[in-house]
């Protein structure tokens, strides 16, 4: 079993985060993502880190496990950070070559960029780790319910999102399995230029796409065999109920927002 905490993976538990209403967790996650871009100094970014740490502690999942799940994405984050560093202007210039320059303002922006990536990915992972795919779909459907009056297929969208989240860790595990099989055949993914490494990923992508299409077809057949009709009204066995702890979570978000905008003035 994969011991990493990946985005889209649910870990059973009885923590406070597990017991919160999925609607609150989804809204809170989106709100935190918005607040991250309003954090403009050390104080506001420190506040966001404290809020994130609180979410992690309430989920009762070790921070080390979150890091093991985020680590594979660090190459993407660092690549984006390097682009940001060499194409930003302002402040003291440390090095310059044509339109490319390394400045003090660029390095500050890189620090904030990496921190924002870390907060967004971890906060999203906390939500998926503590929310079952069915509860996630119910929460999304409930939040999008007003769009039904505009003839938006809310049920289908919620189902597609829940299925996508459910299969993220499965696809990641399959990528790892295919790459290990290619390594056993002598493939080296860690040497050579960037273009050479990209070409070596072709033998990974082809079986991954084939397996994904096969899994999608099997899932569609299984849903049809069970009589699933997206156009028919559906009843729910588990009803979402807003409780006092959810109200407390909403109040905490409002207080966090107020403190952040106060610290922006410093």
N, C-alpha and C positions, 0 to 999 in steps of 0.2 A: 504493500500500500504506500502511496506517495505521502511522505511526512511533511511536505511543504504546504503552507497555506497559500493557495492560489486564488486569484480573483474568480469568483463564480463557484467556489467550493463551499459547501455547507458543513459545519462541524456541530454535531448535536451537543447541547449543553443546557444548563438551567440558570445562566447568568442573567443579570438585569437586562443586558442588551438583547439576549435571546427572547426575553419576555415582553419587550416593548412592541407596540403596534407597528406592523410593517409600513403603514402609511407615514408614521412619524419618522422612521429610519430613512425612508426614501426621500422625504421632504428635507430632513436634516442633512442628509448627504449632499443633496443639490445645493442647499443653503450654505454649507461649509465650503463647497467648491466656489461659490460666488464670493464668499467672504475672503477666501484666500487671495483673490485678485485685488481686494481693497487693503490688504496688509502691505504697508509701504515703508515700514521701518523695523528696527530690531524688536521694539516693544510689541508691535502688532503681530509680527511673525512668531515671537516667543509665546504670545497668547494663543495663537493657533496651534502651536506645538503642545502646549499644556492641554488644550481641548482635545487634541488627537490622543494624547497619552491617557486622558481620562476615559475616552471611548475604548481604547485598547485594554485598559485595566478592568473596565466594566464588562468586557467580553470574556474575561478570564482565559484568554489565549496568550501564550508567551510571546513577548515582543520579538524574540529570536526567530520564531516560526514565521512571523510576518516578514522579517528581513530575508529569510530563505526564499520566500515567494516573490519578493520585490527584486532580489539580486539579478535574476535573468533579464530584467528590464533596464538595468543600470546602463548597459551599452547604448540603448536608445536615448536615455536621459543624458548621458555624457556627450554623445554625438550632438544632440541639440544644444547642450551647454557650450561646446566648443564653437559651434556656428555663432551662437549669441556672443561669445567672448571676442571673436575676431572681427565681427561686423557691427560692433557697438561703438559709439563715440561719446566723448565727454570725459572730463576729469584729466588726470595726468596721463600722458602717453608714455608707455614703457617700451613699445616696439611698433614699428610701422613699415609696411612694404606695399606701396601702391594704395589700393582701397582697403587693404587689410591692416588692422591695427589692434593693439592690445592696450586697453586703457583701464584706469582705476574704476571708472563708472561701469565699464563692461564687466569687470570682475565682480563688482557688487551685484549687478543684474544677474550674473551667472549663479551666484550664491542664492539669490531669491528664487531663481528659476528651478534649481535643484530642490530647494525646500518646498516649493509649490508642487512639483511633481510628486515628491515623497508624501506630502499631506493628502493630496487628491487620491493617489493610488491606495494608500493605507486606509483612508476613511472609507473608500468604496469597498475595499476588501473586508473591513470590519462589518459592513452591512451585509455582504453576501455570505460571510462566514457564520453570521448569527441569524440568518433568515432562510427558511426553506424555499425552494423554487416555487412551490404552490403558494406560500404566503407572499412571496415577492410578486407573483402574478396577480393575486387578489389585491394587493396594495396598489399596484400600478393601475389595475382596472378600476378600483375605487376612486383614485385620484383623477383618472381620465373620464370618469362617468359623465360630467357635463358635456363632453364632446360628442356624446351619443345624439344629442339634439341637433348636431351639425352633420349627422349621417356618417360620422367617423367610425370605422370598425374597431371599436375599443377592445372587444373580446379577442379578436384576431391579433391585434398588436400586442396585448398583454401575453397571449400565448406564445407568440414568436419571441418576445423578449425573455420570457422565462426559459424557453427551450435553449435560446442562445447562451444564457448565463449557465444553464445546467451543463452544457457540453464544452465550455471553455476549459475546465481542468481535464476533461477526457481527451480533448484535442492536444493539449500540452503534453499529457502522458504519452500519447501516440507519437508525437514529434520526437520525444526522448527515446522511445522504443525504436523508431525507424533510424534515428541517427546512430544509436548503439549497434543496430544491425549493419549499417553501412561501415561503421568503424571496424566491426569484426571482419569485414571484407577488405579492409586495408585503406578505407577512405580517411583522409586527414582533413578535418574542418578548421584547424587552428593555424595552419601555415599558409604562406603565400600572400599576395596582395588582396586588397578588398574585392577587386573584380574576380579574382580567382576563387576566393571563398564564396562569393555569390553564385558563381557557376556550379560549385560543388553542392549547393543547396537544391539544385534541380532534381537529383535522385531522391531527395527527401520530399519535395513538394508534390511530385506526381503520385506516389502511393498515398500521400496524405489526402489529396483531393479525391482519389478513387475511393478510399475508405470513408471519407466524409459524405460523398454522394450515396454510397451504399447504405450508410447509417441513416441518412435522411429518408431514403426510400423505405427502409425497414420501419422507421418510425411512422411514416405516412400510412403504410399498410396496417400497422398495429392500431393506429387511431381510427382508420376506417372500419377495421374489424370490430372495434368497440362501439361503433355507431356515432362517432363524433361528428357533429354538424355545427360549424361555426355560426351559422345563420339562425339557429334555434335558441330560444331563451334557456338559460341554465340556472339550476338551483345550486345552492352551496351548503355543504355539510358543516364547514367551519365558518362561523360568522365573525367578522372583525368587530371588536368591541373596544371603544376608547375608554381607558381607565385613568385613575389618578396619577399613576406613574408616567403615563403619556403626557398628561397636562404638565407635570413637573419637568419633563424633557423639553416640551415646547417653551416653557418659561425660561429654562436654562439657555436655549438658543437665543431668545430675545435678549436676555442679560448679556450673553456673549457678544451679540451684535452691538449693543449699546456701549460696552466697554471697549470694543475694537474701534469704534468711531471716535471715542474719547481719546484713545491712545494715538490715533492718526494725527491729532493736533500737536503732539509732542515733537 
